[in-house]
Amino acid sequence: MAKSLLYITLTISLLPFLAISFSPESPTDRRVLVLLDDFAVKSSHSLFFDSLKSRGFELEFKLVEDPNIGLQRYGQYLYDALVLFCPSVERFGGSINVASIADFVDSGHDLIIAADTNASDLIREISTESGVDFDENAAAMVIDHTGYAVSNTEGDHTLIASDDLIKSDVILGSKNIEAPVLFQGIGHSVNPANSLALQVLAASPSAYSANPLSKLSSPPSLTGSAISLVSVIQARNNARIVVAGSLSMFSNRFFRSGVQKAGSSTKYEKSGNEEFFTELSKWVFHERGHLKAVNVRHHKVGESDEPAMYRINDDSDYSVEIYEWSGTSWEPFVANDVQLQFYMMSPYVLKTLSTDKKGLYSTSFKVPDVYGVFQFKVEYQRLGYTSLSLSKQIPVRPFRHNEYERFLPAAYPYYGASFSMMVGFFIFTVVHLYSK
């Protein structure tokens, strides 16, 4: 009994250290849970896992049917990222289900989903919850008769060499991925109206999704560049998701395989898969494109302290420091599209912040001639970057009765008109009284 009490006490006391959570000061100091169909995947996809380990991630591998797996304990999340390399799973073990994974993402954690030709309804449902839809035909694969990868044996052209990558340095790095990326699996679609989801790797215009073992009896539901091979989603809470239609894409075989795209004379000794997923994993695990804002300040021009309120027509200075996580440290974020709103129901002032290229953004403006409760607002949303939403509320008052000028220059014509009328009336009275 005493040993049991001691064990429970130690478990509870150590729980805060075991439950590593997302740290704004060190976004990549994180634990990752990897769920597998078979432990053989751990060795067949070791290059991808070793890449994560070399960058400081702590991976915990578990079989998907393990009855003891769970994402949280005592209300605390045990992991900050989840990797689902179990496309055929019909039911998760332990306390994991679709709802718990959705809550995991809603809490700001990251997710990688790898589907395949044997993708179960469960994996499809999780992907749909994430914002992408796989082809409803369970036997369908992506086929491309012009953009396939050349091989020694003539196949069904389901092994695709795609080079249609998203043009974004923050998602895929500044270095161009020259070799095509090998893909063999199922395609999915992204709703164009969904601003949170993006195609990272798309099929060519000649591709379509169908069963490669049977003839087409009706037009395929997914065709051309609308077929997404790999997509990313960044939720409004900055959680990031990667959805891939192929588990083989992450394998050592595809990482090391040479590739030659049909119709091209260039043969690459190594496919672009390893470079592609290394760069993409840096983005999904917040090693790149993660912003933070600190030292938000505002004050009247010529002063240094933040006032309790402003007066209409005051001159105000606003400044904020913005940094980007580089994977090891915070570096100054440099951009020319960060804007400040002085907001009450709608923006009364909209100014682009200037930067010293050392992380400091600032601007000056005149408080509008309207009194009420305003907000200093910075709403920054840029492709691939975490969003920033900064807000500070401040009241703006009118002039007090003793703060107005004694004589207003703009009113001089009216002053003149009043006095001229009095003088004229006096002259008229004198003339009228003393005239015969």
Phi, psi and omega in degrees: 000316179297321179295321179296317179297321179296319180296315180297318180298315180295321181297314181293320182291329181270352184304316179301332180277329179285325183275077180290124182248169181295124181254119178300334181278340178214077190299338185258008177274084195216157175255142184236128174265126179247117179259128186239150170287323185212139179296346177297334179296330180300323179271325182287342179240029188295330181297319178294315180293321179295327178297320178291317181297322182293340180262011172096009179276144177257109184264137175238116184264133177216147174288146187294334180267008178302122184289351184256002183283148178194154181270338180217161178213133182054036178079003180246134178286134181274343184225159178248356176207151181230132177243120180256095174255053184219067188297334185265007185297133176261333181201134177280151173276173177062219185260011183273133173208185182299317182296319181292326177290321177297319177295325179300314179289320179297339178273004175097014182262163188258159188213137171239127179241125176244110176267183178195184182297338179258027184299131181277167177298330181294314178295321178296321180293319178297320179295319178297319177298332181277344175118008177232155182235122175281159178304131182293336178286111185294338182265000185283147172225161177281126182238138179216112184275357177239337182249027181278165177272130180291132178224171182291332181249138179286116183251204181263013177062035174265347174272106190255141173251103185254137176234017179271081184260153177294139179270085181209115179293328183287330181273316185245011178084165183279342180275129181292138174270105188281317183285143176297156179263129180280139180216137173211105184177213185250151181262162176218168181240152178240129180294121181300335180281350180273103183285351182270342183253140182224144170282124176261322177227118183247157176282166180280165180300341182268359184278158174206164182248120182197172176283117183289348183263000181222159179282151180287124176259345179208159180301138179295150182284333179240128180218156171062209184289353175289344178281121177260130178269320176222130180231159175232151177228131172244112183290169181293339177267013177074008170292145184240142183227139172241130177238120179241142181271011182212125173282332181295336179303329183272357189283158176299326182297316179286328178297321186265349186289141170286161183213140173221122181279140180303136181088356179244142179271353182275126177245127181261136180292337182217136180291170179273007184299313183296314180295320181298310184282335174295313180291320181293323179292330176296323180287312186294333179261020171064026172280350180211145176079016179256119185252152170220148179242133180225166175052055175282121184224151169210148180196167177288149179299129181092355177242172180237338181273146178285123184283159176284333177201162175252162172252148180306142178072011172291154173264127186238144172251138178229139179212152177207148177253130182237130181231154178241137179283127183264359185109333179229335183203169177272126179245150178302134177268128184244121178205161181241019184233022176275126186238149177250137173245133168258107205239131167212103186070322176205161182291123173271332178226133176228113185231138172277128182283137174270152184235148175267008180064016174241015177105346184268128176242136184207161175197164176231148178201164178264128178299132183296160182277050179220131181257153183156196179258113182254171174226137164278117184233134170235111177246102185247118178227121183220143184310121175089346182260151171296144183279150176245133177226101184247139182209132174226128183266140181210134176278150176237125183253160175279177174295142170286166184297332181263011180256352178285153175293146181297314176234128181269125180304324182292341183264001182306318178301324180286322175301313181299319180296320180295311182293323179294326178291320178296316179297317180296320179295320178298314180297317180298319180296315180298314181296321183290322183285325189253006178272146181278000000 
